[in-house]
Amino acid sequence: MSISKEWLKSKIIEIESTRDEIPFGIDDEDSDTLAVLKQALADREELERLRAQEPIAWTDEQELRDLAKHKCAYLFTVDRENPYHDPRRQITLYAEPKPLAASCITSVARAALDYIDALPDEVVATLPVMPGFDRDWAEDALSGNSPEIPDGWIPCSERMPDPNTYVLVCNGVWVGMGKYNDAEYFENCERWQDEHGEFIELIHHPVTHWQLLPTAPEVK
């Protein structure tokens, strides 16, 4: 069960009212509970503040490569009215770190379960250990118990993989192998291709996350 901010406020008021009515105050246990509730409320409000931030600028993967190679890169102002605005390619920059939306966690977890469920049991038993493909984690995430995306899945809004390099991709309803192409002659909906050369976003939902392929097993 998710604890709401309103519930936290009501419990804090309830305990403080009881404390003020008792001549000698509340005991140590209730005092500790009050402190925990106040901290939880403060954390919740801070999380809401961070998530409400607007980006102050953006860059992209090419600019970051230029920064690494030439020690120089461009930052661009945010202009959502620009006809070339493509949030899937842009790496948005904030004044403070922006928390990952819970909807992203749900999308990755649901896609992971769909992927595992579609495989025969004997194939599932031989799958390498890959973050995001663990059934227990996915089920916990869908029940609201998982706090974050597992290490490995990278939101496209943060950065893209190296061009023309096969990676695992997820769009919330499908997990498979694909590669990203940043060539100028491609339309935005043609940048992701699967292993058959098909444009993923023309036949599926837009790609939201990717991660490197697992290391191949050693064949003796």
Secondary structure, DSSP 4 states (H G I P E B T S, - for coil): -PPPHHHHHHHHHHHHHHHHHSTT---HHHHHHHHHHHHHHHHHHHHHHHHTPPPSEEE-HHHHHHHHHHS----B---TT-TT--TTT-EEE-SSPPPPPHHHHHHHHHHHHHHHHTS-HHHHTT----TT--HHHHHHHHTT---SPPTT-EETTT--PPTT--EEEE-SS-EEEEEE---TTS-GGGSEEETTS-BHHHHSSPP-EEEPPPPPPPP-
